Amino acid sequence: IKERLDFSCALFDEQGGLVANAPHIPVHLGSMQDAVRHQVKLLHGDLHEGDVLMTNHPCAGGTHLPDITIITPVFAAGVPVFFVASRGHHADIGGITPGSMPPHSKNLLEEGMNCESFRLVSKGDWQEQGVKELLMSPSLQAGCSGARNIADNLSDLRAQVAANQKGISLVQELISEFGLDVVQAYMKHIQSNAEVAVRELLKAVAMEKGEVVGGKRKGDASVGARQATLVAEDFMDDGTPIRLKVLVDGTDGTAHFDFTGTGPQVLGNCNAPKAVTYSAIIYCMRCMVARDIPLNQGCLKPCTVVIPEGTILAPGPDAAVVGGNVLTSQRVVDVILKAFGACAASQGCMNNVTFGDESFGYYETIAG
């Protein structure tokens, strides 16, 4: 993780909404809040001081299994008042190939250890035996291996826990100086600032590309609500379509993203969990905003999203997804930016290489 820099750290409010983040991996940042919110909902009332949670399952806000998220709640007066989380891509978590990025996986079990929710630290006690058992659990599946270098996994997990603790210490310094109410208020202000910036962007898009409701001609300066309908599509290498219609309302600066018409879940690993598409949307909104704002939950507040179940962008819980995070995510970004006419498409892939044997796994994104 240290060499590759494939990690992200972020701060979340008491409901799990993203407040601020280090500028690392965009696909992490839009989806980590789904992971935090899933834990808040799943463990509501059952979180304790000293708990640290681990998760990587696509149904729990995960992207692909090597991206393990560590979440630490921070308490005041006995209740969580904010969360700090870090997500890092582990070099190997088991599965059918070293590196845990199998090019031909057909179900989630082939891609390595998966975990919806595990207390990595329970009331201050490090659960080493439990996490070792989880990391070795893929070996119970025929043709699969457990994690090939557990010592590295444990070191990286400890580093993630420590990173969270550093973030907590910094925020607690702010709370000590200004008070919890003030810090929480400014968390909301940061999110509100991002929301206003995105609404201004969407109003400008409606003005430029839309028409006045009631049949006025495009570009007419007459008073009225302007709406724009933006459409785009692109295709995966196997021909699976990714289709998008965006309805932009200039009255209040909102956008409705509808991926109806996107192709079905595939018997391969280019399926992308819903969290990946939300990451793509929040990333694109942030890129198109002219103002310098942090990427946070406010960017998505003016947006509603429809992703039909059973499609390549909303696969079932057992679907293979390891390629969806690194390939399909790029194609979704291309489609969103194409709809807005923001820029030309990329090549739509991260270009990954992986190799190893029974004792280690290596994975790298070449980019370029």
N, C-alpha and C positions, 0 to 999 in steps of 0.2 A: 504494500500500500504506500509506503514512504517513497519508494523509487518512482512508482507509477503516478502518484498523486490522484488516484481514483477514489476520492473520498469527499464528503461534504459534512459541514457542521452547521447547525441552525438552531434558532430560538423560536419557541412556540408559545402562544398564550394558553390560558387555562383550559380552553376548549380544543386545543390542538391546532389552531390556525397559525400559519407561518407568519412570523413577524420580521425576522431578519436572518441573513445567512452569509456565510463566507462565499465568495464568488468562485465556486468550483465547478461541479458537474451539473448542468441544467436539468438533465433527466432525473437526477436525485431530488432536486429542490422542490419541484412542483408536486412530486409524489410523496415526499417524506411526511407532509402534513396528513395525507391519507393514512399513512402508517401510524402516526401519533394518534389521530382521531379514532382509528380502529381500536387501539389499545385503551383509550379513554372510555369508549363505549363498552368494550369487552370486559374491562376490569373495574368498571365504575363502582366505587365504594369498597374496592378490595385492593387499593394501593396503599403502601406503607412507607414511612420514611426509611431510607436505606435500600429501597428496591431499585433495581436496574433491569429493564426489560430488553429482550432480544427477539427480533422477528425478521423474516425474509420472505414470507409466503406471498404470492401474487394476490391472493384474496384479501390480504391484510395490508394493502397499500405498498406491496413490494413491486420491484421492477423485474429483475431476474434473480435467481437464487444466490449467486455469489455476492450480491449486494446485501450485506447483513446490516440491519439498523439496530442501534443501541439507543434506548430511550431512558432518560432519567427524570422522574418527576421531582419538583421542588416544592416543599411544603411551607405553609405559614398558617398558624392556628389550626393545624391538623388537617388541612385540605391542600391539594395541589394548586399552586397559583401560577405556575408556568412549567414548561418542559424544555429540556435541552436534549438534542438528538444528534447522533453522528452516523453516517452511512459509509461503509467502506467495501470495496470490491476485494474479496479474499481470493488469493491465488488458486486455491483448490478447496472444494467442500465435498468431494466425492462425486459419484456418478459413473457413467460409462466410459468417460475419457479423462485423462489428466488435464488439469486446467478448468474442469467443470464448465466448459463451453462446447459441448458436443455439437458438431454440425448436423448430425442426422438424428437427434433425439425426437421421439414421437410422443412422450408423456413426461410429466413433471418429475416422476420418480427417477428417471434416467439422468436428471440434471444435477442431482446431489441432495444434500441435506435440506429439508424444508421445515419451517417452524412458524406457526401462526403466532404463538406467544410463549415465551419462556422467561422465568425470572433468573437472569444470569447472576444477579446479586439479590438475595432475599433478606430484607431487614439487616443489611450490612454483611451478610455471609456470602462469600464467593462460592458458587455452585459448580465447582470444577468437574466433579464426577458426572453430574447431569449433563453438562455441555459436551463432555467427551462422548457420552453415550449418544447424544444427538448427532455429533459429527461423524460417528461411526455407523449410524443407522442406515445409510444407503447400502451398506454391504449386505443387508438382509434381502435386498432385491436382486434377483438373478441377473448376472452379468455386470453388476455394479460394484464399485469399491467405496469404502468409507473415505473420509478425508485423508489425503496422502501425506500430509505433514501437519499433524495436530499441534505440534509445538508452535509452529508459526501462527496457526489460527488462534491459539490461546494468547500468544503475545499481542497479536493485532486486536483481539477483543479487549485485553487489558488496556491497550493504548486508547481504544475508543471510549472505555469507561473513564479513563483519566482525562481525555479531551472534554467529555461532558462535565466532569468535575471542575475543570478550569473555567468553562463557560459559566457554570453555576456560581463559582467564586466571584467572577467579574460582575454578574448581575446582582449578587447579594451585596457587593460593595455599593452599587447604585441604590439599592433599597435602603441600606444603612444610612446613606447620605441624604436621600430625598424622600424616602418613605415608599411603602408598597403601592399606595393609591396613585401616587404621582408616576411611578414607573409603569404601572398597568395602564394608566391613562395615555402615556406617551406611546406605549405599544399600539394602542388603538389609533392614535394620531398617525403613526407611521403607515398603518394599513389604510387609513382613510385617505392619506395623501396619494398612495398608489392608486386607490380606487378613482379618485378625482382625475388623475392623469390619464387613466385608461378611458374614462368616460369622455374626456375632452378629445382623445384620439378617435373614438368611435363617432362622435358628433362630426368631426372633421371628415371622416370617411363617408358618412351619410351625405354631407354637404357636397363632397366632390363627386361621388359615384352614384348617389341616389336621386330620387325624384320626389316632388311634393305629392303627398297622398291625395288622391282625387284626380290624377291624370295630368297634372301640370308637366310641362316638358322638362327634361333634364337640364339642370343649370339655371332654371327659372328662379328669380330672386323673390318671388311672391312669398308672402307669409304663409307658413304651413309646416306640418310635420314632414320631415324628409326621411325616407326609408330607402335602404339599398339592399339588393339581393346579390350576394357574391357566391359564385359557384366555382368549383375546381375538382379535378380528379387526377389521380396518377395510379400507376400499377406496380405491384410487386413483380419480381422476375418470373414468377409462375403465372402471371396474368391476373392475380387477385386484385380487384379494384379497391382503391380508397377514395370514397366520394364524400364531398362536403358541400353543404349549402349553409351560408351564413346570412341571417337576416339582421341587418343593422338598423336600429331605430335612433334617429337623430334627436328625437324629443328629449329623451333622458339619457342618451349615450349608453345603450345596451346592445348586446349581440347574442343571438341564439345560434349556436353551432349544432348542426344536424348532420350526423354521419350515416344517415339512412341510405342504403344502396351499397354500402361497403360490403366486400365479399365475406364469405363464411370463414369460420375457424378452419385452419388447415391441419392436416396430419403431418406436422413438421414443427419447427420451433420458432417460426416467425410470428406467432401469435403474440400480441402485446396486451398486457393487463390494462384495465381502464386507467390506472394511475399514470401510465406512460402518456396517454393521450392528453390528460389534464396537464401533465408536465409540458407537453408540446404547446398547448394553448397558452399557458401562463408565460412560457419562454417567448413565444412569438409576440404576445401583447407587450411584454417588457422591451423586446427589441425594437418594436415600432413606435414606442413612446419616445418623444424627443427630449423629455425631461430626465434628469438624473435622479432616479428613484431606486430604492432597494426592491428586489424581486420578493414579493410576499403575497399573502392571501388576498389583499386588496385588489391585486391585478385581475383576479377571477370574479370578484363580486358582481361586476356588471354583466357577467356572461352566464348563460345557461347552456347546457350541453346534453345532447341526445346521442347515445352510442348503443345501437341495438344489440341485445344479448345474442350470443352465439356467433358473432362476427369475429374477424381477425383482431378487432380492437376491443372485444369484450368476450374473451374465450371462457370456457368452462374451467372449474377449479383444478382439473387434472391435466390441462393442456400444457404442452411444452412451450416455454416462453423465452428461452435464453437468447434467441436471435431477435425477438421482438424488441428488446431493450436497445440493441445496438444497430439494428437495420430498419425495422418498421418505424421506430421512433423518428429516424431521419426522414423517412418518406412522408410521415404525417406532418412534420414541420414544413417540408417542401409544399405539401398541398395547402396548408394554412397560409403560408406566405404567397403562394400562387393566387389564392382566392382574393387576397387583399392587394395583389399587384405590387407587392413590396420589393421583391428581388427575384432573380432567376434561381432555378433549382440547383441544389448541390448534386453530387452523384448518388445521394440517397443511401449511403452506407458508411460505417465507421472503419471498415477494413481491419479485420481482426486476424491475429495469428496465435495459435496455441500448440503446445507440444509438451511432452513429459513422459514419465514411465511410472512404475508402481510406487516410487518413492518421492516423486515431486510432480508438480504441474506448473506450467508457465503460460501466461496469457498476456497479450499486449494489443493495444489499439494503435495501428500505424498512422491513421488519419492521412491528411494530405490530399 
